[in-house]
Amino acid sequence: MAGALLRHWGRVAPAKLIDLGAGDGTFTLRVAQRLAPHWRNVTAILLDRQNLVTEVTLRGFSALHWRAEGVAADVFDFLSRKSSDADVVTANLFLHHFRQDRLAELLVEISRSAPLLVACEPRRDRFALWGSRMVWVIGCGAVTRHDAVASVRAGFRANELSALWPGRRGWDLHEYRAWPFAHCFAARRRNGKTP
């Protein structure tokens, strides 16, 4: 995720980033730690249905000269009611949870919210499916073993996310494999501004 953000946004820090499905925020904190040499004074909105972000995690962001806020809200409600001034929306292992029609609606809301989306999702291919069936080797329990396979089956390949992106004119779309098991998608508005 950090590499994709640098690739598609650049080294000048965005003012505001919204992470969808942020959970406890620790993944975003690890991304911020990698970006900290280049990005400072970023506001990170850690959006999830429940606010699981701890004070320890918030202090971790603060130590990097980032401001972070955990927000408990439904993603559709948050994006549709909020006139967003975000520069970047990120999603990690989040988009594959939606049916195609709801995902298309979500992508519309994201396209209205920020000039850049970067998403990392499970890659749907034979190698990833094999890997998902091997998580028992690293000690994963029954629930994780099930979820790993289900996530790969719900994942993406080729240009499936690009095909769902609304109003593709005016956007640069990039969809690519991130070795070994991830599928990345980036959509950047050419003029760099939200509508």
Secondary structure by P-SEA (a helix, b strand, c coil): caaaaaaccccccccbbbbcccccaaaaaaaaaaacccccbbbbbbccccccccaaaaaaaaaacbbbbbbbccaaaaaaaccccccbbbbccccccccaaaaaaaaaaaaacccbbbbbcccccaaaaaaaaacccccccaaaaaaaaaaaaaccccccccccccccccbbbbbbbcccbbbbbbbbccccccc
